[in-house]
């Protein structure tokens, strides 16, 4: 039986609030560029732009989009009570924009030869949620 108490003494998981306007726009097929312009504080459209750029072999734009989504996500996490460490569960859908931006930043950093940053991002993603690291990063 789970009591919901963190017996290890670490911070509780951070759950970002849903952004229904962003989700609705993307579900309606609005291009991520438009969604990012309309909702620049949201991580998910920036993560999508980063992923698209990286798939197209555009490392520098991918890096820029990923870094923007990552920093927007850090801002949102802090507003949600996160204090620089602790779980950010992949299972909580609204967290996925930040986690995807972080994974894209790891891949983009590796692509441009920023090995230290790529390693830091890989570890940060695993610290947030090992499941996210397994889902989002190549082995």
N, C-alpha and C positions, 0 to 999 in steps of 0.2 A: 504494500500500500504506500503510495506516495503522499507526503504531507505538503509538497510544494515548497519546502524549506530547502535552501541551498546549504547543505551540510559542510561544504568546503569553505564557506565564508567569503566567496567571491561575490562580485556584483551580480544582481539579477540580470536576465536577458533584457536587451533593449528591443522594443517593438515600435517601429516608426508608424505614424498614422497613415491610413490609406489616403491616396490623392485621387479622388473619384474623377475629377476633371481630366487629369492626365490619362488615367486608365480608359475613360470613355473616348477621349480623342484618339488614342492609339487603337482601341478596339474598332473605332469607326473607320480606320484606315488613314487617318491623318499622318502625313509624313513626319518622322521624328524631328526634322529641321523646323517644321512649323510648331510642333509641340514644344520643342526647346525654346523657341522664340516667345511663345505664349506663356510658358511656365518655366522660366530659366532657373528657378530654385529646385526643380525636380531632377533627381539623379537619373531616372530611367531613360528619358529621351537622350541624354548625353551618353549613357552607356550603349544604347542602341546605335547612335551615330559612331561611337568608337568601334563597336563590333563590326559595323558595315565597312568602315574605313580600313580596319585591319584585314578583313576578308579580301578587300580590293587591293591589298598590298601597300596601302597608304599609311605608313608608320607614323609620320609626323602629325598629320591631322588626327589619326587615331589616338596618339598620345595626348594631344591637346583636348580632344573631346573627353577622353577617359579622365584626365586630370581635373577637368571642369566638373564632371559628374561625381568624382571622388570628393572634391572639396565641398560641393553642394550637399553631398551625403554626410560628410563630417559635421557640417552646420546643422543638418536636420537631426543627426544623432545627439548632438549636444543639447539641442532644444528639447529632445525627448528624455533627457536626464543622463545620457551616457557620459562618463567621466574619463574617457581615454582608454578604457580597457573593459573587457567583459564580453559576454556572448552577444552576437547579433545574428539570430537564427535565420537560416535560409528558409526554414519551413514557414516563416511569417512573410507572406507575399509582399507587403510594402517594403520590407528590407532588401528585396532583390535588386532594386535599382542601384543602391549603393554597392552591394556585393558584386554585381555585374560590372559596375564601373571600376571597382578595385581590381577585379580579375583582368579587365581590359587594360588597365594601367600596368599590371604586371606583364602582360604579353607585349604591350607597346614598348615598355622600358627594355625588355629583353631584345626586341626587334631593333632598337636603336643603339644597343650596346651599353645600356645603363644597368649593368649586372647587379650592382649594390642595391639599386632601387627595385629591380625585379625581385631580388631575394627578399627584401623587406616587405614588398607587397604580397609575395607568396606566403610569408610567415604571418603577416597581418590577417590575410584571408583565412588561413588555417586557425588562427587564434579566434577570429570572429565565429567561425563555424567550420569544422572539418568537413562536413557534408558539402558545404559550398565550395570548398577548395577541390574536393573530388569531382564535383559536378562541372566546375567552370574552368579548371586548369588542366592542361595535358600533363601526364605523368613525367 
